[in-house]
Amino acid sequence: MNLREARVGQTVKVVKVHGEGPVRRRIMDMGITKGQSIYVQKVAPLGDPVEITIRNYELSVRKADCEMVEVEPLDAAEEA
């Protein structure tokens, strides 16, 4: 699943960042790297942007960029 498919209130873990060149680098420069947990705070009414919390700061990400981030849901035990 990708970050775009994550539900509001869900915590997910980054599995892989897809994309090439500058686009991939920009996503990784925002702190979205493999192994990081992301909390989905809210989604704008039309679905763009998605507001997330990663590395203890809030970030708004375009849905096109969210589709490039492959994630997996965290189990309740892993979140603690």
URPEVEN-V64690 format. One record per residue. N is the residue number from 1. BURIAL is 1 if it has 24 or more other ideal C-beta (glycine too) atoms within 12 Angstrom, else 0. Layout:
{{N BURIAL} {N BURIAL}}
This chain:
{{1 0} {2 1} {3 1} {4 1} {5 0} {6 1} {7 0} {8 0} {9 0} {10 1} {11 1} {12 1} {13 1} {14 1} {15 0} {16 0} {17 1} {18 1} {19 0} {20 0} {21 0} {22 0} {23 0} {24 0} {25 0} {26 0} {27 1} {28 0} {29 0} {30 1} {31 1} {32 1} {33 0} {34 0} {35 0} {36 1} {37 1} {38 1} {39 1} {40 1} {41 0} {42 0} {43 1} {44 0} {45 0} {46 0} {47 0} {48 0} {49 0} {50 1} {51 1} {52 1} {53 1} {54 1} {55 0} {56 0} {57 0} {58 0} {59 1} {60 0} {61 1} {62 1} {63 0} {64 0} {65 1} {66 1} {67 1} {68 1} {69 1} {70 1} {71 1} {72 0} {73 0} {74 0} {75 0} {76 0} {77 0} {78 0} {79 0} {80 0}}
